[in-house]
Amino acid sequence: MKENLTAKAVRLAIKNGLTDEELAKEYGLSENELKTRIRVLYKEGNGSKAQQVWGELVANRKKAHCRPKRKTTIVIEDTQKVEPEVIQEQPAEPTAPSLQDLKETEATLSAEVMTLESDHKELSTQHRSCIKELRDLQERIDETRKELEDCNRKFNEIASKADTIANGMNRLSTLRKEKVVVLERVRQEIYEKSMVVVYVYKDGIIEAPENPDVVLNDEGYNELKETVTEREECLDLRVRDITTLARLLKICESINSLTLVCDVPELETAFWAIRKS
């Protein structure tokens, strides 16, 4: 006889197909005692979880009837063995969807219904507009044949105009797509040519040999140095690195597209942290 019934043990019992009677017997409990113990284990959720677990145990009773029977050998007086009849295992009944599954299904269906209602409402508005226009036209047709002929002429003129406009729109759309491709290519070239590669060495030298036209101006770095020293990102830097970092920050103030190649990883990390802040 087992002791200390736990929630894990209950879930394993359900998974293994034990019924409420079998689980109670295994732990030496009556049916009421087992039900009380499950309520204690699943006391959250106002008892709904405990009720669900109990229902799954009870549902295993039906599944127990579908378990395959053991093969038996029938012994006749002359000791001749009779081959046992093979009983085909019945398929288990499908498990009912959980409350959570039903809620998710309900939410999905509700969203789909709302979308369909919204689409129907929009089409209904368009339909009413069309009906109104048709009625107006019908009234005008009934007035005089001359007015009908005028409407027909105007219709053909506007339709032709609309076709012309549509062709113009298509032509402009095609031209725009071509221009966008060229524009993106030019922007990429501008970005690449605007990119400044700055090298920072351990000895404090800062240079941009690949961009000779760029002026590396570090004027005012001394004032910035005092502020940088107090930053948390700079606590592990050397005194020389602090000075180099302050100069680098000043130099890169006017550089928008920047690639940094630094011999001191900690200095590079501090630079990007301060630059982004």
Buried (B, 14 or more C-beta within 10 A) or exposed (E): EEEEBEEEBBEEBBEEBBBBBBBBBBBEBEEEEBBEBBBEBBEEEEEEBBBEBBEBBEBBEEBEEEEEEEEEEEEEEEEEEEEEEEEEEEEEEEEEEEEEEEEEEEEEEEEEEEEEEEEEEEEEEEEEEEEEEEEEEEEEEEEEEEEBEEEEEEEEEEEEEEEEEEEEEEEEEEEEEEEEEEEEEEEEEEEEEEBBBBBBEEEBEBBBEEBEEBEBEBEEBEEBBEEBBEBEBBEEBEEEBBBBBBBBBBBBEEBEEBEBEBEBEBBBBBBEEBEEE
